[in-house]
Amino acid sequence: MKKLDRSSIKKKKVTGGRKSVYRKKKKFNTARYSLESRLSKELIVKKSKVRGGNYKFRVFTSNSAVINWKSLNVSCKVLIYSTLFHPSNDRMSKKKILTKGSIILIDSTPFKRLLIKNYEQKLSTIFDNSLKLLALKLINAGLFFAKVTSRPGQNGRINGYVLEEKELVDFIRFKPRFRKLYMKLNTQNKEII
């Protein structure tokens, strides 16, 4: 297999001419092939040695993530059901590849338990406007949309945050396959079942 090289010696000048080679190839210029973290039942994290005697943890497969709900300031470890959308490439979402920026469908039961336990009396103040009520309806449906913020191929973990308010409405409303879900959620009741 051919080794990848991140050296700037091989790159061309702004004018288009070749740069003069002033040294041999060095080991610190070698690169690795990109790792595509996939959605799977088992967790596989591999440790690889990097420059400076350090180690990098890379997620090969995983089915769970630590998701933060920003407005309530709580985090839960949840199951990932599927990858719905990827901003760079539609192939990534079809092959269930998890990278930074991908939008995933997660289980909402840990957040539901937390709401019932701690915020049962304050529900009317937390979910006061129609945009926040959509999140409450998603909890009743048993699912949530979240965005991945960490880099699984670099950090060795999958972190993210729950989509809420305007970001959530824009995602559901303007994607054709989620319009039916949006219409269905608007007809639901507003209490935690």
C-alpha positions as CSV (number, residue, x, y, z in Angstrom):
1,M,0.0,0.0,0.0
2,K,1.3,3.4,-0.9
3,K,2.1,5.7,2.0
4,L,0.4,9.1,2.2
5,D,2.5,12.2,2.5
6,R,1.6,15.6,4.0
7,S,4.8,17.3,2.9
8,S,4.6,20.7,1.2
9,I,7.6,20.0,-0.9
10,K,5.5,18.1,-3.5
11,K,3.0,21.0,-3.8
12,K,3.3,23.5,-6.6
13,K,4.0,27.2,-6.3
14,V,1.2,29.9,-6.7
15,T,2.4,30.4,-10.3
16,G,2.1,26.7,-11.1
17,G,5.8,25.9,-11.2
18,R,7.4,23.1,-9.2
19,K,9.2,23.7,-5.9
20,S,12.9,22.8,-5.6
21,V,13.4,19.7,-3.5
22,Y,15.8,20.7,-0.6
23,R,15.6,17.6,1.6
24,K,14.8,13.9,1.6
25,K,11.4,12.4,2.7
26,K,11.0,12.5,6.5
27,K,9.0,10.3,8.7
28,F,7.1,13.2,10.3
29,N,5.6,14.0,6.9
30,T,3.8,10.6,6.7
31,A,0.0,10.7,7.0
32,R,-2.7,8.1,7.7
33,Y,-5.8,7.1,5.7
34,S,-9.0,8.8,6.9
35,L,-11.0,6.7,9.3
36,E,-14.8,6.5,8.8
37,S,-16.5,5.8,12.2
38,R,-19.6,3.8,11.6
39,L,-22.8,3.0,13.4
40,S,-22.8,-0.5,14.8
41,K,-23.9,-2.6,17.8
42,E,-20.5,-3.0,19.4
43,L,-18.0,-0.3,20.5
44,I,-14.6,-0.6,18.9
45,V,-12.0,2.0,19.8
46,K,-8.4,1.5,18.7
47,K,-5.3,3.2,20.1
48,S,-2.7,4.4,17.7
49,K,0.7,5.9,18.4
50,V,1.3,9.5,17.0
51,R,4.1,12.0,16.9
52,G,5.8,13.0,20.2
53,G,5.1,9.7,21.9
54,N,1.4,10.5,22.3
55,Y,-1.5,8.3,21.6
56,K,-4.7,8.9,19.6
57,F,-7.9,7.0,20.2
58,R,-10.0,6.3,17.1
59,V,-13.7,5.1,17.1
60,F,-14.2,2.4,14.5
61,T,-17.8,1.5,15.4
62,S,-20.2,2.7,18.1
63,N,-23.9,2.8,18.9
64,S,-23.9,5.3,21.8
65,A,-23.1,9.0,22.4
66,V,-23.0,11.6,25.2
67,I,-25.5,14.2,24.2
68,N,-26.0,17.6,25.9
69,W,-29.3,19.4,26.2
70,K,-28.1,23.0,26.2
71,S,-31.3,24.8,27.5
72,L,-31.6,22.5,30.5
73,N,-27.8,22.1,30.9
74,V,-27.9,18.3,31.3
75,S,-26.0,15.5,29.6
76,C,-27.0,11.9,29.1
77,K,-25.5,8.8,27.5
78,V,-28.0,7.7,24.8
79,L,-28.4,5.1,22.0
80,I,-28.0,6.2,18.4
81,Y,-30.7,4.8,16.1
82,S,-29.4,6.1,12.7
83,T,-27.6,8.9,10.9
84,L,-30.1,11.2,9.1
85,F,-28.1,13.9,7.4
86,H,-24.5,14.9,6.7
87,P,-23.7,18.4,5.5
88,S,-20.8,17.4,3.3
89,N,-22.0,14.3,1.5
90,D,-25.3,12.3,1.3
91,R,-23.2,9.1,0.9
92,M,-22.0,9.5,4.5
93,S,-25.6,9.4,5.9
94,K,-26.5,6.4,3.7
95,K,-23.5,4.4,4.9
96,K,-24.1,5.4,8.5
97,I,-20.8,7.2,8.9
98,L,-20.4,9.4,12.0
99,T,-18.3,12.5,11.7
100,K,-18.4,16.0,13.1
101,G,-21.5,17.9,11.8
102,S,-23.6,14.8,11.1
103,I,-27.2,14.8,12.4
104,I,-28.3,11.7,14.2
105,L,-31.5,10.2,15.5
106,I,-31.2,9.3,19.2
107,D,-33.3,7.7,22.0
108,S,-35.1,10.2,24.2
109,T,-35.9,8.0,27.2
110,P,-32.9,9.1,29.4
111,F,-34.0,12.8,28.9
112,K,-37.6,11.8,29.6
113,R,-36.7,10.1,32.9
114,L,-34.7,13.1,33.9
115,L,-37.5,15.6,33.1
116,I,-40.0,13.5,35.1
117,K,-37.6,13.2,38.1
118,N,-36.3,16.8,38.3
119,Y,-38.5,19.2,36.3
120,E,-42.1,17.9,36.7
121,Q,-43.4,21.0,38.4
122,K,-41.5,23.4,36.1
123,L,-42.6,22.0,32.8
124,S,-44.9,24.9,32.0
125,T,-42.1,27.5,32.5
126,I,-39.4,25.5,30.6
127,F,-41.6,24.7,27.5
128,D,-43.3,28.1,27.3
129,N,-43.2,28.8,23.6
130,S,-44.3,26.8,20.5
131,L,-40.7,26.1,19.4
132,K,-39.8,24.5,22.7
133,L,-43.0,22.5,22.7
134,L,-41.8,20.7,19.6
135,A,-39.0,19.2,21.7
136,L,-41.5,18.0,24.3
137,K,-43.6,16.3,21.5
138,L,-40.4,14.5,20.3
139,I,-39.9,13.2,23.8
140,N,-43.3,11.7,23.7
141,A,-42.5,10.1,20.3
142,G,-39.4,8.6,21.9
143,L,-36.8,10.2,19.7
144,F,-34.6,13.2,19.4
145,F,-32.4,14.8,16.7
146,A,-28.8,15.6,17.7
147,K,-25.8,17.1,16.1
148,V,-22.3,15.5,16.5
149,T,-19.7,18.1,17.7
150,S,-16.7,15.8,18.5
151,R,-14.4,14.1,16.0
152,P,-14.8,10.4,16.5
153,G,-11.8,9.5,14.4
154,Q,-9.6,11.7,16.5
155,N,-11.1,12.0,20.0
156,G,-12.2,8.4,20.6
157,R,-15.7,9.5,21.7
158,I,-19.0,10.7,20.2
159,N,-20.3,13.9,21.8
160,G,-23.1,16.2,20.6
161,Y,-26.1,18.4,21.4
162,V,-29.8,18.2,21.0
163,L,-31.3,20.2,18.2
164,E,-33.9,22.6,19.6
165,E,-36.0,25.6,18.8
166,K,-35.3,27.2,15.4
167,E,-32.5,24.8,14.4
168,L,-34.8,21.8,14.9
169,V,-37.8,23.4,13.1
170,D,-35.6,24.3,10.1
171,F,-34.2,20.8,9.9
172,I,-37.6,19.0,10.1
173,R,-39.5,21.5,7.9
174,F,-37.1,21.8,5.0
175,K,-36.2,18.2,4.6
176,P,-38.9,16.5,2.5
177,R,-38.8,13.1,4.3
178,F,-39.3,14.8,7.7
179,R,-42.3,16.9,6.7
180,K,-44.8,14.2,7.6
181,L,-43.2,13.8,11.0
182,Y,-43.5,17.6,11.5
183,M,-47.2,17.6,10.6
184,K,-47.8,14.6,12.9
185,L,-46.1,16.2,15.9
186,N,-48.1,19.4,15.5
187,T,-51.3,17.4,16.1
188,Q,-50.0,15.7,19.3
189,N,-50.9,16.7,22.9
190,K,-48.5,18.8,25.0
191,E,-48.0,16.6,28.1
192,I,-45.4,14.0,28.9
193,I,-47.0,10.6,28.7
